Every structure is written in C-alpha cells, then in structure tokens.
Amino acid sequence: RAQAILRDEVSSQDLDLQQIAARAGLSKFHFVRAFRKKTGMTPIRYLNSLRIDIAKQKLQTRTRPVIEIAADVGFTDLSGFNKAFKRHAGMSPTQYRNFFQAGALRDL
C-alpha cells in the first residue's frame, strides 16, 4: 500500500512524508521504518528511483530537453536531477540518451 501511495506521488514536486504517512494510516516515523523494512530503502530513495526509471523511458523515446523531463518526473532543479540520475543509472541523463540512441542506430 505504501509503495502504491508513493507511485501516485511520482510527478509531485512537493512531497510531504507526513501527508503520505497519514494516507497510509501511520505516523511519519513508523511509515519510514516500515517502508525501509519492506523495500530496503527510504521512501525518498524509492520515489527517486521510480522518477529516474520514468525519466529513462522518456530519454529513450523523446527529444525534449533534459530539464523538461526532470520537471515532468518531479525534480525542481536540474542539478538535483542530474545527481540522482547518475547515482541510479551510472551516467548523466545526456550520456544515457546518447548511449541509448547510438545503440538504437546500430540496431537499424
């Protein structure tokens, strides 16, 4: 249930753990503990992982600027998005797009 609640918040830029915990019927502290026990990561890290996965899909299929994709998935600044993306994917969003497009071109 908690994971489903966070999936609903993927594009939200104003994430409030207190409100999400309340929606799950838990205190903020208990929500974070229970979530980490179930998933192995904090709610914020889980949410960022979901956001980056969606961004990866958008980078593969669209030519929109990276900053627009970052905003689409709930990041308020490009720097934070770039850091989170690199931590999750091992490369910058632009490198990911270029890598994916180069691979797609070889497959033609």
Secondary structure, 3 states (H helix, E strand, C coil): CHHHHHHHCCCCCCCCHHHHHHHCCCCHHHHHHHHHHHHCCCHHHHHHHHHHHHHHHHHHHCCCCHHHHHHHCCCCCHHHHHHHHHHHHCCCHHHHHHHHHHHHHHCC
